[in-house]
Amino acid sequence: MKDYLNRIGVLTGGGDCPGLNAVIRAVVKTAIHEYGWEVYGIEDGFEGLIQPGKVRPLTFADVRGILPRGGTILGTTNRADPFHYEVESGGEVKVFDVSDNVVRQAQVLGLDALVVIGGDGSLRIAYEMSKKGLRVVGVPKTIDNDLQGTLVTFGFDTAVNTAMDALDKLHTTAESHHRVIILEVMGRDTGWIALKAGLAGGADIILIPEIPFEISEIVEKIKSRSQHGAKFSIIVIAEGAKPAGGEASYLADRDVGGMKRLGGAGEGLATALKTHVRADVRVTVLGHLQRGGSPTAFDRLLGTRFGAAAVHLIAEGKLNHMVSLENDAIVSIPMEEVVGKQKFVPLDSDLIRTALDLDLCLGNTRTFILSL
Ligand code: F6P
């Protein structure tokens, strides 16, 4: 198969995350150096195969110096699903299926295969496009670490480090003012960022979507700390966390990529706590800081290994697969086995066990953990 391939495309889709440029760089270098192929960069996710003028050749010079840079040199969007492509005309938004145009455009460009670097949304689109004949390989990206089929996604480690750094800073001000400080972190419906950053940053209370919380248990923890001399408490709450019997908090604005925007979990918790605790309660929402900045060494390495492995998959003819990390090896998995499946924090994991060993409050230990 290798003999008749000569040009591949690469695109980044969905929310950006640290390490995207490391993957692009590895794809370009491996494709040119190992196989002598040309690489075309597609701008702004699948939008680049829908709109004209958004494709450019990538050479060694284009990827020089990008390894430490956050973001993506190709641009990205979570608004360009070819199966539900929105076009605004005269103040009205109409939705079209332009997936056939995307396949045609890839043919016109002479792309023998396409590397799709994306999260659940972009990988699902890639998989659906593969059924229409587009030859794709996937690279799992997201700060949320919520994709099935890989031990970890690139970008997650950097986000955890950013949140940990914020916790270190919040500790000193919380302690000085004897306050309860809540840090709201991203993660969508999963608590990977909250749990790992909370453990690494020494939080006292960690609330994740997998364990709907009871206010009474949180209040009890804050009071018990106070009685034992700690006049401050640090809470990490995942944006998707919810009270037992309640719902996660969403923002009122329009859906993005078919998903409602989460937001307000920290403020909601602060309001609920204020009637129960005497200390001042303050909220910090870390937001998109978690998506920016230079990738950690772990994410640069993982992104680089993923990018090179994606090119080798194409050379081997192993299309419609996603590269993945298993133990410490890069392997691959058919995309049909991973699309549409979220990876939640297992309640019997050693992370949860360790949090309990250290007497951290997880918001609902009695119902969710001790009953396991
Ligand atoms: O999936 C990555 C992520 O950063 C989530 O953690 C968060 O809920 C969402 O994207 C935010 O999306 P947007 O950039 O559209 O606000």
Residues whose N, C-alpha, C, O or C-beta is under 5 A from the ligand:
A	BS01	F6P	G15 D144 M186 G187 R188 V256
